[in-house]
Amino acid sequence: MISAKVVRVCFQIIKKYYDMKSFINEPSEIVNFLSQSQMFQGLSKEELAIIKQIAIDQFYGKGDIIFHQGDEARGFFVIKSGRVKVFKQSAEGKEQILHVFGLGDHFAEVPAFDGKCYPASAATIEKAELLFFPRNSFVQLLEQQPTLTINMLKSFARHLRRFSHLVDNLSLREVPARLATYLLSLSERTGNAETVELDLTKGQLAAMLGTIPETLSRVFYKLSRDGLIEIDGSKISLLNRERLSKLLDGI
């Protein structure tokens, strides 16, 4: 005769199986969101459902600090809404924006996996919702999912290429060429060849281009005076893309 204890254990196992099956098959807004992000592309619905379990929703107001340079890297982030700037700041308070991340982007995964501190700071540019992935839990998933590991390697490669471009831009180009690079890149991202709208304040843009707002204003004025652009508030008309492109080569 089967004891009541054995029956209870069997029932709990069966219940747990069907609860998990229901959880995996249940439509999830977060699972759908993760499936469209670069890091998690190519993963199955079941794999994404498991990843969802370790994701922690975090909400930030405009201008909130997410972490400071030197903080222990406990994990990384994926942006569900809003934008985040990653930046370094000198002892004198001068800020250099390294990159601005938006919807679906992920950041801080490199320090989270090399076991070292965050090498830069991060703050919101606007109200934001982030998914936080704790380091230890995510490393365990990497050991079980080869596709996810490959995606991480691609992510590291993208970051390396991005910072290579940043070094080239700051060290080899003058401010007019840096601004031209930004405007043309913004045009490509938005798919509008004629007009772009600045997605940063002039102070933030100056910090990204490695200059100060006063210098940036003078460069905007010069490009406008020379007929390369036309300025209407935050809207910039690209009047002469060919000459803007030549600025990139120092011509």
Sequence and secondary structure as in RCSB ss.txt:
>XXXX:A:sequence
MISAKVVRVCFQIIKKYYDMKSFINEPSEIVNFLSQSQMFQGLSKEELAIIKQIAIDQFYGKGDIIFHQGDEARG
FFVIKSGRVKVFKQSAEGKEQILHVFGLGDHFAEVPAFDGKCYPASAATIEKAELLFFPRNSFVQLLEQQPTLTI
NMLKSFARHLRRFSHLVDNLSLREVPARLATYLLSLSERTGNAETVELDLTKGQLAAMLGTIPETLSRVFYKLSR
DGLIEIDGSKISLLNRERLSKLLDGI
>XXXX:A:secstr
   HHHHHHHHHHHHHHHHHHHHHHS  HHHHHHHTSGGGTT  HHHHHHHHHH EEEEE TT EEE TTSB  E
EEEEEES EEEEEE TT  EEEEEEE TT EESHHHHHHTSB SSEEEESS EEEEEEEHHHHHHHHHH HHHHH
HHHHHHHHHHHHHHHHHHHHHHS HHHHHHHHHHHHHHHHT SSEEE SS HHHHHHHTTS HHHHHHHHHHHHH
TTSEEEETTEEEES HHHHHHHHTT 
